[in-house]
Amino acid sequence: MEFNDIHIGMKCGSKKGSGTVTWIDGSTRTIYMANTDDNNSFEVDYDEIIYDPQAHNREDTYY
């Protein structure tokens, strides 16, 4: 997945957890996400995004 493929509203997994993309900073390649469980925000670097076509929760349940 390329950096340009990421968009607001997209569900992503990362080393810090899964969430929904809320904002993207192209200059620093930082992605801001809201946690899917409690809506807390966190930020991850593009390199921390885990490419997987399925969205995951913390229990590793697949759709």
ChimeraX commands (.cxc) that place a marker at each C-alpha (Angstrom):
marker #1 position 0.00,0.00,0.00 radius 0.5
marker #1 position 1.29,3.43,-0.93 radius 0.5
marker #1 position 0.99,6.52,1.27 radius 0.5
marker #1 position -1.39,8.09,-1.26 radius 0.5
marker #1 position -3.77,5.10,-0.90 radius 0.5
marker #1 position -4.58,6.08,2.69 radius 0.5
marker #1 position -7.66,8.30,3.08 radius 0.5
marker #1 position -9.80,9.74,5.86 radius 0.5
marker #1 position -12.42,7.26,7.05 radius 0.5
marker #1 position -10.31,4.25,6.14 radius 0.5
marker #1 position -9.93,1.48,8.73 radius 0.5
marker #1 position -6.27,0.61,9.33 radius 0.5
marker #1 position -4.24,-1.60,11.58 radius 0.5
marker #1 position -0.95,-0.51,13.07 radius 0.5
marker #1 position 1.59,-1.61,15.63 radius 0.5
marker #1 position -0.23,0.69,18.10 radius 0.5
marker #1 position -3.70,-0.72,17.40 radius 0.5
marker #1 position -6.56,-0.54,14.92 radius 0.5
marker #1 position -8.57,2.55,14.14 radius 0.5
marker #1 position -10.21,4.86,11.65 radius 0.5
marker #1 position -8.08,7.47,9.88 radius 0.5
marker #1 position -9.16,10.96,10.96 radius 0.5
marker #1 position -6.36,13.12,9.57 radius 0.5
marker #1 position -3.25,12.70,7.41 radius 0.5
marker #1 position -0.13,14.89,7.55 radius 0.5
marker #1 position 1.60,14.45,4.21 radius 0.5
marker #1 position 4.66,16.52,5.16 radius 0.5
marker #1 position 5.64,14.23,8.06 radius 0.5
marker #1 position 3.86,11.08,6.77 radius 0.5
marker #1 position 1.97,10.87,10.05 radius 0.5
marker #1 position -1.48,9.33,10.20 radius 0.5
marker #1 position -3.90,10.25,12.98 radius 0.5
marker #1 position -6.43,7.60,13.89 radius 0.5
marker #1 position -9.36,7.16,16.28 radius 0.5
marker #1 position -9.45,3.89,18.20 radius 0.5
marker #1 position -12.35,1.68,17.12 radius 0.5
marker #1 position -13.20,0.68,20.71 radius 0.5
marker #1 position -13.28,3.96,22.63 radius 0.5
marker #1 position -12.70,6.66,19.98 radius 0.5
marker #1 position -9.43,7.84,21.60 radius 0.5
marker #1 position -7.06,9.42,19.10 radius 0.5
marker #1 position -3.51,8.30,18.46 radius 0.5
marker #1 position -0.89,8.93,15.81 radius 0.5
marker #1 position 1.27,6.54,13.83 radius 0.5
marker #1 position 4.00,6.90,11.25 radius 0.5
marker #1 position 3.26,5.55,7.78 radius 0.5
marker #1 position 5.87,2.81,8.36 radius 0.5
marker #1 position 3.84,1.52,11.32 radius 0.5
marker #1 position 0.73,0.81,9.23 radius 0.5
marker #1 position 0.14,-2.90,8.77 radius 0.5
marker #1 position -1.14,-3.66,5.29 radius 0.5
marker #1 position -3.94,-6.18,5.51 radius 0.5
marker #1 position -7.14,-5.95,3.47 radius 0.5
marker #1 position -9.24,-7.02,6.47 radius 0.5
marker #1 position -9.96,-4.78,9.47 radius 0.5
marker #1 position -9.04,-6.23,12.86 radius 0.5
marker #1 position -10.04,-5.61,16.40 radius 0.5
marker #1 position -7.83,-6.37,19.36 radius 0.5
marker #1 position -9.15,-9.92,19.62 radius 0.5
marker #1 position -7.98,-10.61,16.04 radius 0.5
marker #1 position -11.50,-11.32,14.82 radius 0.5
marker #1 position -11.74,-11.36,11.04 radius 0.5
marker #1 position -14.73,-10.31,8.98 radius 0.5
marker link #1:1,2 radius 0.2
marker link #1:2,3 radius 0.2
marker link #1:3,4 radius 0.2
marker link #1:4,5 radius 0.2
marker link #1:5,6 radius 0.2
marker link #1:6,7 radius 0.2
marker link #1:7,8 radius 0.2
marker link #1:8,9 radius 0.2
marker link #1:9,10 radius 0.2
marker link #1:10,11 radius 0.2
marker link #1:11,12 radius 0.2
marker link #1:12,13 radius 0.2
marker link #1:13,14 radius 0.2
marker link #1:14,15 radius 0.2
marker link #1:15,16 radius 0.2
marker link #1:16,17 radius 0.2
marker link #1:17,18 radius 0.2
marker link #1:18,19 radius 0.2
marker link #1:19,20 radius 0.2
marker link #1:20,21 radius 0.2
marker link #1:21,22 radius 0.2
marker link #1:22,23 radius 0.2
marker link #1:23,24 radius 0.2
marker link #1:24,25 radius 0.2
marker link #1:25,26 radius 0.2
marker link #1:26,27 radius 0.2
marker link #1:27,28 radius 0.2
marker link #1:28,29 radius 0.2
marker link #1:29,30 radius 0.2
marker link #1:30,31 radius 0.2
marker link #1:31,32 radius 0.2
marker link #1:32,33 radius 0.2
marker link #1:33,34 radius 0.2
marker link #1:34,35 radius 0.2
marker link #1:35,36 radius 0.2
marker link #1:36,37 radius 0.2
marker link #1:37,38 radius 0.2
marker link #1:38,39 radius 0.2
marker link #1:39,40 radius 0.2
marker link #1:40,41 radius 0.2
marker link #1:41,42 radius 0.2
marker link #1:42,43 radius 0.2
marker link #1:43,44 radius 0.2
marker link #1:44,45 radius 0.2
marker link #1:45,46 radius 0.2
marker link #1:46,47 radius 0.2
marker link #1:47,48 radius 0.2
marker link #1:48,49 radius 0.2
marker link #1:49,50 radius 0.2
marker link #1:50,51 radius 0.2
marker link #1:51,52 radius 0.2
marker link #1:52,53 radius 0.2
marker link #1:53,54 radius 0.2
marker link #1:54,55 radius 0.2
marker link #1:55,56 radius 0.2
marker link #1:56,57 radius 0.2
marker link #1:57,58 radius 0.2
marker link #1:58,59 radius 0.2
marker link #1:59,60 radius 0.2
marker link #1:60,61 radius 0.2
marker link #1:61,62 radius 0.2
marker link #1:62,63 radius 0.2
view
